[in-house]
Amino acid sequence: MTPSNPTQYSAARHYLNLPQARTVTTSQVQAAAQALHTTVEQQTMMCLSGPPGSGKTFTLHTLIDQHPHWQTLSLVVRPQARPEDLRARLYRTLQLPGTAPKNSGICDDLIRHALHHPPRLLAIDEAHQLSASCLEYLRFLHEAPHTRLAVLLLASDHRTKALRTQPVLAGRVHTWHHLQPLTEPELLTMLPAFHPQWHEADPRLINTLNTIWAHGNFRRWAALTHRLASLAHRTGRPLHDAHPLLKQLQPRPTTRP
């Protein structure tokens, strides 16, 4: 991810809770933010996809933190969830009183009433795990006359096809936004802004580590950063000296993990 301005960063949740890691403003996050902003404004549906580890969930949390006025409802669904599971999760997430009524009609009326004001963004991670009936339930909520709801679905690349082939989504998802792997020029700008251990790293070493192991995957770079920090702590080597990592890493295929 390439920072538009490497000096603009903020603290945030990082993979492995990496100490001293910074959240940088990147071109990938900016593009996703623009697409999501339009989705929220127009109250449409969007799918955010990318390889595992590309930063989909982290991007979502970063944007939610930056836009509290979106009134985001963030859900992670379990495999093979049923509409009644989704209904109960929504009821709890909306902080409606008591437990969800067993009568689905009454429960849906309460949920739709809560979704009328204020306007909300419903973000569902691992959305490929939604059954066809759950997707139909989302359509029902999204298109209800009095709800004011934008919907964001997050899914890994290899799972997106399952969503694209769902008839209920085919004509309703206005934006299919894809997070690309980081390029080597982007990494040379992003990594020093991401963590101080890369401030003095040899650019050739960064390119080598990317070629044999990370392949532009941000989660892998976070893992490399964590391993390098641990190595420096154990051996007393300079924090930016990543050469010992080359002896420990086996080349990884470029296909999904």
N, C-alpha and C positions, 0 to 999 in steps of 0.2 A: 504494500500500500504506500502511495507516494504522498507525503505531506505537502499541502499547498503552501504551508508556512511551518517549517519544523519547530519554530519557537512557540507555536500555539498548541498547547496540550493540556490535558487535565487528568486527574486521578480517576481510575475506573477499575472494574473487575477484569482481571486478566487470567488467562489459562495458567493453572498451577499457582495462582496467587503470587505471581512473580514479583519479588521486591524491586522497587525502583522503576518498574515498568510504567511507561507513559502512554496515554491515548493520544495519538496524533490525528490531525485532520487530514484525511487522505482523499485522493481522487475517487477511489472506490466508494468510500462512505459518502462523499459529496453527491455522487451520481445516484446512489441509493436514496439519500435524503431528498433529493429533488423529485425522484419518482414517487416516493412515499408521501411527500408534501402534496403533490398533485392528487394522489389517491385519497388522502384525507379531505382535501378541499372539495373534491367532486363526489366523495362518499361512494367510491367504486371498490373493486376488488383487485388485489395485486398478489403476485407470487414472486418471492425472493429466493433464488436458487444459487447453488455454487457447490464446488467439491467439498467433501467433509474437511473441516479445518480452515475453510476460506474466510470465516468470520461472520457468518450469517447472524447467529444469535448475539454475538458481541456487538455487531453493527446495530441490531435492533435495540439492545439495551442502551447503547450510547445515544441513539436517536430519541428513545423514550426519555432519558435523563435530560436531554436538551430541549424537549418539547412536552413539558408536563401538561400543557393545555390540551394536548390530544386526548387526555382522559383514557389512556390505553388500558385495555383488559388483555393481559398476557396469559395464555394457556399453553400447557404442554399436554398433549393427549396420550393416553395409553394405547397400545396396539389393539386394534379391533374394537375401539370404543363404539358404543351404541348411542343413538340420539338421546336416550334417557341419561346416559353418563355425561354427555356434553351439556344437556339441560341443567343437570344438578351442579356441574362445575361452574357454569355461567351464573347460576343463582347465588352460589357462594361468593364468586369473584365480584359480583355486583353488590355484595354485602346486603342482600335483602333479608328481611327479618325471619328468624327461625330457620327451619329446614325446608327444603324444596317440597311443595305440595305433591302428593302422589298423583293427583289428577293432573295429567299433562296439559289439558286445556287451561286450567287455572294457573298453572306454573308459567305457561307461555304468555298468558296475558300480563302477568306480573313482570316477566322479563322484558316484553315488548314495551310496557309502560316505562320501565327503567331506562330503556334504550332510546326513548324519545328525547330526553333532555338530561344532561348536555349531550352534544354529539360525541361519539366515541370511536376509537380504533380498536378492533378486535384482532389481536395478533396470535396466531396459532403456530407453534413450533412443531417440527416433525409432522407436518400436515399430511404427508403421504400415508400416515397411519389412519387417517379418517376413512371410514367406510362410505360407500355411496349414499347410504341413508343419512349419515352425519353431514355430508356435503349438501344433501337436499335440505336438511334442517337449517344449515347456514344460509342457503338461498332463501328459505322461508323467512328467516329473521332479517336478512339484508333487504329483501324486497317488500317487507311489510309496510303498509302505507304510512305509518306514523313513527317508524324507527329512523334514527339518523346515525348510520353505521357505515364505517369503512372497514374492509377486511384485508388482512395481510396473512398470507400463507407462506411458511418457510419450509423448504424441502431441499434435500441433497440432489445433485445433478442426476444421479442414476435412479432417483425416485420421481423426478419431475414428470417423466413420461406417463406414470400412473395417474397423475393429476390432469395432464393435458388430454388424456383419453376419456375423462369423465364428461359425459354430455352436459351435466349440470353446470360445469365450469367453462366449457368450450367457448361460449359466447358471453360469459360474464366476467372473466378475468381480463381487465383492460390492459394490464401491464405484466409482462413476464420479464423480470429483471434478473440478470445473471452477474454474479461476482466472479471476476476473472482471477487467475493466479497472478501473483506479483511478478513483474519482469525484473531482470537484473539491474537495469538503470534505476527502477523504482526502489529496489532494495538498498542500493547504495545511499539513497537519500533518507529512506524510512528507518532503517535499523539504528543509525546513531540517534535519531529522535525518539525511537522506541525505548532504548535502554542504554545507559552509559557504557556498558562493557563493549559496545561496538564503536565508540567514539574514535579509537585509534586503530581499528582493525584494518588489515590490508585488504583493499577492494578485490584483489585477485583471490584471496582466501574466501571472501564472502561468495564470490562467483563459483568457486570450486565446491563449497559446502552446498550451495543451491543446486548445482548440477548433479552431485552424487546423492543428495539426500532430501533436501527440502522442496525442490521443484516449485518454488513460489508459494508454498502453502504456509499461511501465517501461523497455524497451530504448530507446525513442525519447527518454524523459526522460534517460537516461544519455548518449545521443548529444548532446542539447541541452546538458547540463551540460559535456560535453567541449568542445563548440564554443564555449560561452560562456567557459570558462577559457582556451582558445586565443585568443579575441578579446581578452580582457582583457590577456593577455600581449603581444599584438602592438600594441595601441593605447594601453595604459596606462589604459583606462577602469576605473571601479570594478568589482570582481568581480561584484557583484550587479546591475549595470545590463545587463539583457537586451534593452533596446529595439532595439539595432542588429540583433539576430537577426530581428526582425519584418520587416526590409527584405530579408533573405536567404532567408526561408522561403517556399516555395510551399504553399498549402493542400493537405493530404493527404486523400484519401478515407477514410471510416470503415471501408471494407472491408479485408480482410486484405492485407498487403503482398505 
